[in-house]
């Protein structure tokens, strides 16, 4: 994937799942918005851009939102041509 804005050695994305379709502030998880990401196990905490989201339900009918986030000021341009 071609990306700009972050050096390749520092490029990363966060994929996660959260319970429900609403963020803590009561808004629906939406692509092209910013979310605060906290990963206590590695001491990571920063705002990130929501690049992709998918709503689903678990076996008991609970709502789950799967998110893919990238660092702010990063841009994914798409697949490499001919790749």
FENJOPE-V252507 format. One record per pair of residues at least 12 apart in sequence whose ideal C-beta (glycine too) atoms are under 7 Angstrom apart, sorted by the first residue. I is the first residue (numbers start at 0). J is the second residue. D is the distance in whole Angstrom. If there is no record, write none. Layout:
I|J|D ; I|J|D
This chain:
0|75|6 ; 0|78|6 ; 1|76|4 ; 1|77|6 ; 1|79|6 ; 2|73|6 ; 2|74|6 ; 2|75|5 ; 2|76|7 ; 3|74|5 ; 3|76|6 ; 4|72|5 ; 4|73|4 ; 4|74|5 ; 5|70|6 ; 5|73|5 ; 12|67|6 ; 12|68|7 ; 12|69|5 ; 13|36|6 ; 13|47|6 ; 13|68|5 ; 14|67|5 ; 15|66|6 ; 16|63|5 ; 16|64|7 ; 16|65|5 ; 17|64|5 ; 17|66|7 ; 18|61|7 ; 18|63|6 ; 19|62|5 ; 19|64|7 ; 20|54|6 ; 20|62|5 ; 20|64|6 ; 22|34|7 ; 28|49|7 ; 28|52|5 ; 28|64|5 ; 28|66|6 ; 29|49|7 ; 30|49|5 ; 30|50|7 ; 30|51|6 ; 30|52|6 ; 31|49|7 ; 32|49|5 ; 33|46|5 ; 33|47|7 ; 33|48|6 ; 33|71|7 ; 34|47|6 ; 34|49|5 ; 34|68|6 ; 36|68|6 ; 46|71|6 ; 47|68|4 ; 47|69|6 ; 47|70|6 ; 47|71|7 ; 48|68|6 ; 48|69|5 ; 48|71|6 ; 48|73|7 ; 49|66|6 ; 49|68|6 ; 50|67|5 ; 50|68|6 ; 50|69|5 ; 50|75|7 ; 51|67|4 ; 52|64|6 ; 52|65|7 ; 52|66|5 ; 53|65|5
